[in-house]
């Protein structure tokens, strides 16, 4: 048997990529109006939601890293983050910021830690797999209130999303069991808070930038990232519209409908699954517009799976951010598939308990959060505050257990002759 030509595979890949690019350009020429309208839609989503929601977190995280706060939390959370997720304590900072601000800040901060050599490649692949999550404002404000007109549905989406994210983190700890790890600090009798402050001080001195220079660099870097995110959102909005115009999505819907039937899900949700595979906001909107005969539990399960998968638009953003380092995209994609399946099934498993103890009767509310009445606005923010409180409680428990382990180690070292 003749060996395959080693140069053939790259040529085939180049030809396929060129064909895809040519198809996209020709589609834009043949469907200019659809492309323009979808581009405006993507721009509106980015300007109205993504830009004001993410930019402050991007800037704040850059400043905190410059001040050495990441190193401080790294020392404190080391005893718990490493056995649970096989990542160093600095991963606790990424997890906290990811829970609060959503996509793609988990990937951005993981990239920054890798650039500073605070994590290894294997640890970075584990860390980004469960810290790049959706934010509470999107799940409550955009999906539950904006699309489904019932703020209580955000509880089911958020609970399943965060539980499945932590499960993915625990499962991904088995990724590359022989992979390199960051060195564990040798036993030190110095009180752990003093070691944490010392690590923060040394990191601040090593950075060396003044406050003004640090803020300027943080704003510049954050603006570059937010513009990158906006470009991906607009481009994928156009791609979805073009594929719909040429009839590709209709053909794909038949295949996805057959798969949904095998999974005992209504086939009418196929268009929502396809759109959500590309862009989560559009997928959630189409799910909310699906026939009323479909049970709400199936709709929310699909929204949960779409939100956990996060869409190819977010995947492209993450791949672009990770390309600055040696962290591979493949493990992240596999983790998103696991997250999507887990979030969907956990939604179905927890639907009845949450429906019994939390949900109220459905009330029709306007489509946009800023148009809600005062009482409905308070209800939406109550839901957001609930998830924020649960996230803070979880991080507080992590910190409390870490401090307890630190104290026990400190007492053991003191008692050792």
DORO-317183 format. One record per residue (C-alpha): residue in three letters; chain; x, y, z. Coordinates in Angstrom, 2 decimals. Example, Ala and Ser with C-alpha at 12.3 -4.5 7.8 and 13.67 -1.06 7.14 Angstrom:
% residues 2
[zator "ALA" "A" [12.30 -4.50 7.80]]
[zator "SER" "A" [13.67 -1.06 7.14]]
***
This chain:
% residues 417
[zator "UNK" "A" [0.00 0.00 0.00]]
[zator "UNK" "A" [1.46 3.37 -1.05]]
[zator "UNK" "A" [1.98 5.88 1.77]]
[zator "UNK" "A" [-0.19 8.97 1.68]]
[zator "UNK" "A" [1.38 12.13 0.41]]
[zator "UNK" "A" [2.20 14.18 3.56]]
[zator "UNK" "A" [1.69 17.42 1.64]]
[zator "UNK" "A" [-1.79 16.43 0.42]]
[zator "UNK" "A" [-3.68 17.03 3.68]]
[zator "UNK" "A" [-2.57 20.69 4.10]]
[zator "UNK" "A" [-3.47 21.33 0.46]]
[zator "UNK" "A" [-6.95 19.88 0.92]]
[zator "UNK" "A" [-7.41 21.99 4.05]]
[zator "UNK" "A" [-6.32 25.12 2.20]]
[zator "UNK" "A" [-8.70 24.34 -0.66]]
[zator "UNK" "A" [-11.63 23.82 1.73]]
[zator "UNK" "A" [-10.91 27.03 3.64]]
[zator "UNK" "A" [-10.63 28.93 0.38]]
[zator "UNK" "A" [-13.92 27.48 -0.83]]
[zator "UNK" "A" [-15.67 28.48 2.40]]
[zator "UNK" "A" [-14.32 32.03 2.15]]
[zator "UNK" "A" [-15.36 32.27 -1.51]]
[zator "UNK" "A" [-18.85 30.96 -0.66]]
[zator "UNK" "A" [-19.20 33.59 2.07]]
[zator "UNK" "A" [-18.11 36.44 -0.20]]
[zator "UNK" "A" [-20.44 35.35 -3.02]]
[zator "UNK" "A" [-23.32 35.01 -0.56]]
[zator "UNK" "A" [-22.73 38.57 0.65]]
[zator "UNK" "A" [-22.85 39.73 -2.98]]
[zator "UNK" "A" [-26.08 37.86 -3.76]]
[zator "UNK" "A" [-27.82 38.70 -0.44]]
[zator "UNK" "A" [-26.61 42.22 0.42]]
[zator "UNK" "A" [-29.78 43.33 2.20]]
[zator "UNK" "A" [-29.89 40.32 4.52]]
[zator "UNK" "A" [-26.19 40.75 5.26]]
[zator "UNK" "A" [-26.63 44.44 6.05]]
[zator "UNK" "A" [-29.62 43.93 8.33]]
[zator "UNK" "A" [-27.96 41.06 10.22]]
[zator "UNK" "A" [-24.81 43.14 10.58]]
[zator "UNK" "A" [-26.84 45.94 12.16]]
[zator "UNK" "A" [-28.48 43.40 14.47]]
[zator "UNK" "A" [-25.10 42.08 15.62]]
[zator "UNK" "A" [-23.82 45.62 16.10]]
[zator "UNK" "A" [-26.85 46.51 18.24]]
[zator "UNK" "A" [-26.32 43.45 20.47]]
[zator "UNK" "A" [-22.67 44.36 20.91]]
[zator "UNK" "A" [-23.24 48.08 21.55]]
[zator "UNK" "A" [-26.33 47.77 23.80]]
[zator "UNK" "A" [-25.36 44.70 25.84]]
[zator "UNK" "A" [-21.85 43.34 25.40]]
[zator "UNK" "A" [-19.83 46.57 25.36]]
[zator "UNK" "A" [-21.19 48.14 28.59]]
[zator "UNK" "A" [-21.42 44.78 30.38]]
[zator "UNK" "A" [-17.90 43.47 29.70]]
[zator "UNK" "A" [-15.65 46.51 29.34]]
[zator "UNK" "A" [-15.62 47.48 33.07]]
[zator "UNK" "A" [-14.77 43.88 34.05]]
[zator "UNK" "A" [-11.98 43.71 31.46]]
[zator "UNK" "A" [-10.43 46.92 32.79]]
[zator "UNK" "A" [-10.88 45.98 36.46]]
[zator "UNK" "A" [-9.33 42.54 35.96]]
[zator "UNK" "A" [-6.29 44.02 34.23]]
[zator "UNK" "A" [-5.79 46.50 37.10]]
[zator "UNK" "A" [-6.20 43.78 39.74]]
[zator "UNK" "A" [-3.62 41.64 38.01]]
[zator "UNK" "A" [-1.23 44.58 37.84]]
[zator "UNK" "A" [-1.64 45.20 41.57]]
[zator "UNK" "A" [-0.87 41.56 42.38]]
[zator "UNK" "A" [-4.31 40.68 43.74]]
[zator "UNK" "A" [-4.23 37.50 41.64]]
[zator "UNK" "A" [-1.10 36.37 43.47]]
[zator "UNK" "A" [-2.73 37.16 46.83]]
[zator "UNK" "A" [-5.78 35.02 46.03]]
[zator "UNK" "A" [-3.52 32.37 44.55]]
[zator "UNK" "A" [-1.80 31.79 47.89]]
[zator "UNK" "A" [-5.12 31.73 49.77]]
[zator "UNK" "A" [-7.01 29.40 47.41]]
[zator "UNK" "A" [-4.13 27.05 46.60]]
[zator "UNK" "A" [-5.12 24.30 49.11]]
[zator "UNK" "A" [-8.59 23.87 47.58]]
[zator "UNK" "A" [-8.31 24.73 43.88]]
[zator "UNK" "A" [-5.53 22.21 43.29]]
[zator "UNK" "A" [-7.23 19.08 44.75]]
[zator "UNK" "A" [-10.66 20.00 43.30]]
[zator "UNK" "A" [-9.74 21.15 39.79]]
[zator "UNK" "A" [-5.99 20.48 39.53]]
[zator "UNK" "A" [-5.25 24.15 38.90]]
[zator "UNK" "A" [-3.23 26.52 41.10]]
[zator "UNK" "A" [-4.89 28.95 43.49]]
[zator "UNK" "A" [-4.69 31.78 40.96]]
[zator "UNK" "A" [-7.50 29.97 39.12]]
[zator "UNK" "A" [-9.85 31.11 41.89]]
[zator "UNK" "A" [-9.54 34.69 40.64]]
[zator "UNK" "A" [-10.41 33.61 37.09]]
[zator "UNK" "A" [-13.39 31.62 38.37]]
[zator "UNK" "A" [-14.71 34.59 40.38]]
[zator "UNK" "A" [-14.42 37.03 37.47]]
[zator "UNK" "A" [-15.90 34.51 35.04]]
[zator "UNK" "A" [-18.96 33.93 37.24]]
[zator "UNK" "A" [-19.53 37.67 37.58]]
[zator "UNK" "A" [-18.97 38.92 34.04]]
[zator "UNK" "A" [-19.50 36.03 31.61]]
[zator "UNK" "A" [-18.02 35.26 28.19]]
[zator "UNK" "A" [-15.16 35.58 27.24]]
[zator "UNK" "A" [-13.39 36.97 30.31]]
[zator "UNK" "A" [-12.52 33.49 31.60]]
[zator "UNK" "A" [-10.53 32.83 28.43]]
[zator "UNK" "A" [-8.90 36.27 28.52]]
[zator "UNK" "A" [-7.73 35.90 32.13]]
[zator "UNK" "A" [-6.53 32.33 31.55]]
[zator "UNK" "A" [-4.48 33.64 28.64]]
[zator "UNK" "A" [-3.00 36.38 30.84]]
[zator "UNK" "A" [-2.04 33.88 33.54]]
[zator "UNK" "A" [-0.35 31.68 30.95]]
[zator "UNK" "A" [1.51 34.65 29.48]]
[zator "UNK" "A" [2.80 35.45 32.98]]
[zator "UNK" "A" [3.74 31.76 33.44]]
[zator "UNK" "A" [1.51 31.45 36.51]]
[zator "UNK" "A" [-0.06 28.28 35.06]]
[zator "UNK" "A" [1.12 25.52 32.74]]
[zator "UNK" "A" [-0.49 24.63 29.43]]
[zator "UNK" "A" [-2.39 21.67 30.91]]
[zator "UNK" "A" [-3.62 23.77 33.84]]
[zator "UNK" "A" [-4.72 26.50 31.44]]
[zator "UNK" "A" [-6.74 24.01 29.39]]
[zator "UNK" "A" [-8.44 22.76 32.57]]
[zator "UNK" "A" [-9.05 26.27 33.89]]
[zator "UNK" "A" [-10.63 27.77 30.77]]
[zator "UNK" "A" [-12.92 24.74 30.42]]
[zator "UNK" "A" [-15.08 25.70 33.43]]
[zator "UNK" "A" [-14.43 29.39 34.10]]
[zator "UNK" "A" [-15.67 30.77 30.76]]
[zator "UNK" "A" [-19.36 30.90 31.73]]
[zator "UNK" "A" [-22.41 33.04 31.02]]
[zator "UNK" "A" [-23.18 35.91 33.37]]
[zator "UNK" "A" [-26.35 36.26 35.52]]
[zator "UNK" "A" [-27.44 39.45 33.75]]
[zator "UNK" "A" [-27.65 37.62 30.41]]
[zator "UNK" "A" [-29.57 34.66 31.82]]
[zator "UNK" "A" [-32.05 36.77 33.81]]
[zator "UNK" "A" [-32.22 40.04 31.89]]
[zator "UNK" "A" [-31.90 38.94 28.26]]
[zator "UNK" "A" [-33.27 35.39 28.28]]
[zator "UNK" "A" [-35.73 35.03 31.18]]
[zator "UNK" "A" [-37.23 38.54 31.03]]
[zator "UNK" "A" [-36.46 39.71 27.50]]
[zator "UNK" "A" [-37.40 36.54 25.62]]
[zator "UNK" "A" [-39.60 34.40 27.91]]
[zator "UNK" "A" [-41.20 37.28 29.88]]
[zator "UNK" "A" [-40.85 35.40 33.19]]
[zator "UNK" "A" [-37.95 36.28 35.48]]
[zator "UNK" "A" [-38.36 33.12 37.56]]
[zator "UNK" "A" [-37.21 30.98 34.60]]
[zator "UNK" "A" [-33.77 32.52 35.02]]
[zator "UNK" "A" [-33.35 30.55 38.25]]
[zator "UNK" "A" [-33.66 27.21 36.43]]
[zator "UNK" "A" [-31.25 28.32 33.70]]
[zator "UNK" "A" [-28.64 29.73 36.09]]
[zator "UNK" "A" [-28.72 26.88 38.63]]
[zator "UNK" "A" [-28.23 24.23 35.92]]
[zator "UNK" "A" [-25.57 26.35 34.20]]
[zator "UNK" "A" [-23.35 26.82 37.25]]
[zator "UNK" "A" [-23.80 23.30 38.66]]
[zator "UNK" "A" [-22.88 21.75 35.32]]
[zator "UNK" "A" [-19.92 24.16 35.00]]
[zator "UNK" "A" [-18.48 22.96 38.32]]
[zator "UNK" "A" [-19.05 19.35 37.26]]
[zator "UNK" "A" [-17.14 20.02 34.05]]
[zator "UNK" "A" [-14.29 21.49 36.12]]
[zator "UNK" "A" [-14.15 18.34 38.25]]
[zator "UNK" "A" [-14.29 16.08 35.17]]
[zator "UNK" "A" [-11.58 18.10 33.40]]
[zator "UNK" "A" [-9.21 17.58 36.33]]
[zator "UNK" "A" [-8.51 14.20 34.70]]
[zator "UNK" "A" [-7.36 15.93 31.50]]
[zator "UNK" "A" [-3.67 15.13 30.88]]
[zator "UNK" "A" [-2.98 13.40 34.20]]
[zator "UNK" "A" [0.76 13.48 33.43]]
[zator "UNK" "A" [0.75 17.11 32.30]]
[zator "UNK" "A" [3.12 19.68 33.78]]
[zator "UNK" "A" [2.00 21.49 36.94]]
[zator "UNK" "A" [3.12 24.72 38.54]]
[zator "UNK" "A" [5.51 24.12 41.43]]
[zator "UNK" "A" [3.94 23.85 44.87]]
[zator "UNK" "A" [5.49 26.19 47.41]]
[zator "UNK" "A" [7.63 24.37 50.01]]
[zator "UNK" "A" [6.38 24.24 53.61]]
[zator "UNK" "A" [6.70 27.64 55.24]]
[zator "UNK" "A" [6.09 28.49 58.89]]
[zator "UNK" "A" [5.22 32.07 57.93]]
[zator "UNK" "A" [1.55 32.85 58.57]]
[zator "UNK" "A" [-0.40 32.32 55.32]]
[zator "UNK" "A" [-1.83 35.86 55.23]]
[zator "UNK" "A" [1.69 37.25 55.44]]
[zator "UNK" "A" [2.75 34.97 52.59]]
[zator "UNK" "A" [-0.24 36.13 50.54]]
[zator "UNK" "A" [0.58 39.80 51.11]]
[zator "UNK" "A" [4.24 39.13 50.34]]
[zator "UNK" "A" [3.32 37.47 47.04]]
[zator "UNK" "A" [1.08 40.43 46.15]]
[zator "UNK" "A" [3.83 42.93 47.06]]
[zator "UNK" "A" [6.47 41.09 45.02]]
[zator "UNK" "A" [4.13 40.90 42.01]]
[zator "UNK" "A" [3.41 44.63 42.29]]
[zator "UNK" "A" [7.13 45.44 42.38]]
[zator "UNK" "A" [7.81 43.12 39.45]]
[zator "UNK" "A" [5.10 44.86 37.41]]
[zator "UNK" "A" [6.59 48.27 38.16]]
[zator "UNK" "A" [3.94 50.41 36.43]]
[zator "UNK" "A" [2.46 53.51 38.01]]
[zator "UNK" "A" [-1.30 53.75 38.59]]
[zator "UNK" "A" [-1.78 56.04 35.59]]
[zator "UNK" "A" [0.26 53.81 33.29]]
[zator "UNK" "A" [-1.52 50.71 34.57]]
[zator "UNK" "A" [-4.96 52.21 33.93]]
[zator "UNK" "A" [-3.94 53.34 30.47]]
[zator "UNK" "A" [-2.61 49.92 29.54]]
[zator "UNK" "A" [-5.70 48.25 31.02]]
[zator "UNK" "A" [-8.06 50.42 28.98]]
[zator "UNK" "A" [-6.05 49.93 25.78]]
[zator "UNK" "A" [-5.90 46.14 26.18]]
[zator "UNK" "A" [-9.58 45.93 27.15]]
[zator "UNK" "A" [-10.70 48.03 24.20]]
[zator "UNK" "A" [-8.75 45.81 21.82]]
[zator "UNK" "A" [-10.42 42.73 23.29]]
[zator "UNK" "A" [-13.93 44.22 23.27]]
[zator "UNK" "A" [-13.51 45.28 19.62]]
[zator "UNK" "A" [-12.43 41.73 18.80]]
[zator "UNK" "A" [-15.54 40.38 20.52]]
[zator "UNK" "A" [-17.76 42.84 18.62]]
[zator "UNK" "A" [-16.27 41.84 15.29]]
[zator "UNK" "A" [-16.98 38.16 15.93]]
[zator "UNK" "A" [-20.58 38.87 17.00]]
[zator "UNK" "A" [-21.29 40.93 13.86]]
[zator "UNK" "A" [-19.61 38.43 11.55]]
[zator "UNK" "A" [-21.45 35.41 12.93]]
[zator "UNK" "A" [-24.73 37.28 12.78]]
[zator "UNK" "A" [-24.09 37.78 9.05]]
[zator "UNK" "A" [-23.06 34.13 8.57]]
[zator "UNK" "A" [-26.30 32.88 10.16]]
[zator "UNK" "A" [-28.39 35.15 7.94]]
[zator "UNK" "A" [-26.53 34.05 4.79]]
[zator "UNK" "A" [-26.86 30.34 5.60]]
[zator "UNK" "A" [-30.57 30.87 6.23]]
[zator "UNK" "A" [-30.97 32.71 2.91]]
[zator "UNK" "A" [-29.35 29.93 0.87]]
[zator "UNK" "A" [-31.52 27.29 2.57]]
[zator "UNK" "A" [-28.72 25.48 4.39]]
[zator "UNK" "A" [-30.32 25.91 7.82]]
[zator "UNK" "A" [-33.58 24.40 6.57]]
[zator "UNK" "A" [-31.75 21.30 5.39]]
[zator "UNK" "A" [-29.82 21.04 8.63]]
[zator "UNK" "A" [-33.04 21.45 10.67]]
[zator "UNK" "A" [-34.35 18.13 9.31]]
[zator "UNK" "A" [-31.24 16.29 10.54]]
[zator "UNK" "A" [-31.29 17.99 13.95]]
[zator "UNK" "A" [-35.03 17.30 14.29]]
[zator "UNK" "A" [-34.40 13.58 13.78]]
[zator "UNK" "A" [-31.70 13.64 16.49]]
[zator "UNK" "A" [-34.01 15.50 18.89]]
[zator "UNK" "A" [-36.69 12.86 18.34]]
[zator "UNK" "A" [-34.18 10.18 19.36]]
[zator "UNK" "A" [-33.50 12.16 22.56]]
[zator "UNK" "A" [-37.25 12.45 23.26]]
[zator "UNK" "A" [-37.22 16.22 22.57]]
[zator "UNK" "A" [-39.74 18.02 20.31]]
[zator "UNK" "A" [-38.42 18.27 16.74]]
[zator "UNK" "A" [-39.87 21.81 16.47]]
[zator "UNK" "A" [-36.91 23.01 18.57]]
[zator "UNK" "A" [-34.46 22.14 15.76]]
[zator "UNK" "A" [-34.25 25.72 14.34]]
[zator "UNK" "A" [-33.45 27.04 17.81]]
[zator "UNK" "A" [-30.71 24.44 18.32]]
[zator "UNK" "A" [-29.13 25.28 14.96]]
[zator "UNK" "A" [-29.20 29.03 15.56]]
[zator "UNK" "A" [-27.90 28.55 19.10]]
[zator "UNK" "A" [-25.02 26.48 17.78]]
[zator "UNK" "A" [-23.85 29.64 16.03]]
[zator "UNK" "A" [-24.96 32.43 18.43]]
[zator "UNK" "A" [-26.52 31.99 21.88]]
[zator "UNK" "A" [-28.68 35.13 21.88]]
[zator "UNK" "A" [-30.39 34.26 18.60]]
[zator "UNK" "A" [-30.84 30.64 19.70]]
[zator "UNK" "A" [-32.51 31.68 22.96]]
[zator "UNK" "A" [-34.79 34.11 21.12]]
[zator "UNK" "A" [-35.95 31.48 18.59]]
[zator "UNK" "A" [-36.53 28.98 21.42]]
[zator "UNK" "A" [-38.83 31.46 23.18]]
[zator "UNK" "A" [-40.81 31.87 19.94]]
[zator "UNK" "A" [-41.32 28.11 19.47]]
[zator "UNK" "A" [-44.91 26.73 19.61]]
[zator "UNK" "A" [-46.73 27.12 22.91]]
[zator "UNK" "A" [-47.66 23.43 22.82]]
[zator "UNK" "A" [-44.06 22.51 23.68]]
[zator "UNK" "A" [-43.60 22.04 27.43]]
[zator "UNK" "A" [-41.63 24.86 29.03]]
[zator "UNK" "A" [-39.18 22.40 30.60]]
[zator "UNK" "A" [-37.96 21.34 27.13]]
[zator "UNK" "A" [-37.59 24.95 26.02]]
[zator "UNK" "A" [-35.55 25.90 29.08]]
[zator "UNK" "A" [-33.45 22.73 28.75]]
[zator "UNK" "A" [-32.58 23.70 25.17]]
[zator "UNK" "A" [-31.79 27.27 26.26]]
[zator "UNK" "A" [-29.60 25.88 29.03]]
[zator "UNK" "A" [-27.72 23.65 26.59]]
[zator "UNK" "A" [-27.30 26.52 24.11]]
[zator "UNK" "A" [-26.04 28.87 26.83]]
[zator "UNK" "A" [-23.55 26.28 28.08]]
[zator "UNK" "A" [-22.32 25.50 24.54]]
[zator "UNK" "A" [-22.06 29.30 24.06]]
[zator "UNK" "A" [-22.19 29.30 20.27]]
[zator "UNK" "A" [-19.50 29.28 17.60]]
[zator "UNK" "A" [-19.29 33.05 17.93]]
[zator "UNK" "A" [-17.94 32.75 21.49]]
[zator "UNK" "A" [-15.81 29.75 20.44]]
[zator "UNK" "A" [-14.15 31.90 17.79]]
[zator "UNK" "A" [-13.48 34.61 20.39]]
[zator "UNK" "A" [-11.94 32.07 22.77]]
[zator "UNK" "A" [-9.85 30.45 20.03]]
[zator "UNK" "A" [-8.53 33.88 19.06]]
[zator "UNK" "A" [-7.59 34.69 22.67]]
[zator "UNK" "A" [-5.99 31.29 23.30]]
[zator "UNK" "A" [-3.94 31.52 20.09]]
[zator "UNK" "A" [-1.64 33.97 21.86]]
[zator "UNK" "A" [-0.40 31.07 24.00]]
[zator "UNK" "A" [0.22 27.32 23.65]]
[zator "UNK" "A" [-3.18 26.51 25.24]]
[zator "UNK" "A" [-5.11 24.34 22.78]]
[zator "UNK" "A" [-8.67 24.97 21.67]]
[zator "UNK" "A" [-9.61 21.27 21.38]]
[zator "UNK" "A" [-10.00 20.54 25.13]]
[zator "UNK" "A" [-12.09 23.71 25.53]]
[zator "UNK" "A" [-14.44 22.62 22.74]]
[zator "UNK" "A" [-14.82 19.14 24.28]]
[zator "UNK" "A" [-15.60 20.75 27.64]]
[zator "UNK" "A" [-18.28 22.92 26.05]]
[zator "UNK" "A" [-19.95 19.85 24.56]]
[zator "UNK" "A" [-19.96 18.22 28.02]]
[zator "UNK" "A" [-21.25 21.45 29.58]]
[zator "UNK" "A" [-24.09 21.66 27.05]]
[zator "UNK" "A" [-25.31 18.11 27.64]]
[zator "UNK" "A" [-24.97 18.40 31.43]]
[zator "UNK" "A" [-26.78 21.76 31.56]]
[zator "UNK" "A" [-29.68 20.45 29.46]]
[zator "UNK" "A" [-30.22 17.31 31.50]]
[zator "UNK" "A" [-29.71 19.02 34.86]]
[zator "UNK" "A" [-32.39 21.52 33.83]]
[zator "UNK" "A" [-34.83 18.66 33.28]]
[zator "UNK" "A" [-33.83 16.97 36.55]]
[zator "UNK" "A" [-34.20 20.14 38.63]]
[zator "UNK" "A" [-37.27 21.51 36.84]]
[zator "UNK" "A" [-39.87 20.05 39.20]]
[zator "UNK" "A" [-38.11 20.98 42.49]]
[zator "UNK" "A" [-37.40 24.53 41.29]]
[zator "UNK" "A" [-40.88 24.87 39.82]]
[zator "UNK" "A" [-42.38 23.78 43.14]]
[zator "UNK" "A" [-40.35 25.99 45.46]]
[zator "UNK" "A" [-39.56 29.08 43.35]]
[zator "UNK" "A" [-41.59 29.69 40.21]]
[zator "UNK" "A" [-44.57 31.99 40.33]]
[zator "UNK" "A" [-47.39 32.15 37.82]]
[zator "UNK" "A" [-46.36 33.54 34.45]]
[zator "UNK" "A" [-47.06 37.18 33.87]]
[zator "UNK" "A" [-46.70 39.00 30.59]]
[zator "UNK" "A" [-44.01 41.66 30.71]]
[zator "UNK" "A" [-42.50 43.86 28.00]]
[zator "UNK" "A" [-39.68 42.46 25.90]]
[zator "UNK" "A" [-36.86 44.67 27.17]]
[zator "UNK" "A" [-35.57 45.06 30.67]]
[zator "UNK" "A" [-35.51 48.85 30.54]]
[zator "UNK" "A" [-39.23 48.89 29.72]]
[zator "UNK" "A" [-40.27 46.91 32.79]]
[zator "UNK" "A" [-42.45 48.41 35.44]]
[zator "UNK" "A" [-40.83 49.23 38.77]]
[zator "UNK" "A" [-42.10 46.05 40.43]]
[zator "UNK" "A" [-40.92 43.85 37.53]]
[zator "UNK" "A" [-37.52 45.53 37.50]]
[zator "UNK" "A" [-37.11 44.76 41.18]]
[zator "UNK" "A" [-38.12 41.15 40.48]]
[zator "UNK" "A" [-35.50 40.83 37.75]]
[zator "UNK" "A" [-32.77 42.26 39.92]]
[zator "UNK" "A" [-33.88 40.03 42.80]]
[zator "UNK" "A" [-33.18 37.03 40.62]]
[zator "UNK" "A" [-29.82 38.40 39.52]]
[zator "UNK" "A" [-28.90 39.18 43.12]]
[zator "UNK" "A" [-29.91 35.65 44.14]]
[zator "UNK" "A" [-27.44 34.05 41.73]]
[zator "UNK" "A" [-24.78 36.65 42.60]]
[zator "UNK" "A" [-25.32 35.85 46.29]]
[zator "UNK" "A" [-25.04 32.12 45.63]]
[zator "UNK" "A" [-21.84 32.68 43.64]]
[zator "UNK" "A" [-20.40 34.84 46.42]]
[zator "UNK" "A" [-21.44 32.22 48.97]]
[zator "UNK" "A" [-19.72 29.48 46.98]]
[zator "UNK" "A" [-16.52 31.52 46.68]]
[zator "UNK" "A" [-16.77 32.39 50.38]]
[zator "UNK" "A" [-17.01 28.69 51.24]]
[zator "UNK" "A" [-13.97 27.98 49.06]]
[zator "UNK" "A" [-12.06 30.75 50.81]]
[zator "UNK" "A" [-13.17 29.60 54.26]]
[zator "UNK" "A" [-12.08 26.00 53.63]]
[zator "UNK" "A" [-8.78 27.23 52.17]]
[zator "UNK" "A" [-8.12 29.37 55.25]]
[zator "UNK" "A" [-8.99 26.41 57.50]]
[zator "UNK" "A" [-6.51 24.20 55.63]]
[zator "UNK" "A" [-3.90 26.96 55.89]]
[zator "UNK" "A" [-4.46 27.22 59.66]]
[zator "UNK" "A" [-4.19 23.45 60.14]]
[zator "UNK" "A" [-0.97 23.34 58.13]]
[zator "UNK" "A" [0.41 26.29 60.06]]
[zator "UNK" "A" [-0.36 24.64 63.41]]
[zator "UNK" "A" [1.18 21.36 62.23]]
[zator "UNK" "A" [4.37 23.09 61.14]]
[zator "UNK" "A" [4.53 24.95 64.45]]
[zator "UNK" "A" [4.12 21.74 66.43]]
[zator "UNK" "A" [6.77 19.89 64.38]]
[zator "UNK" "A" [10.04 19.85 66.36]]
***
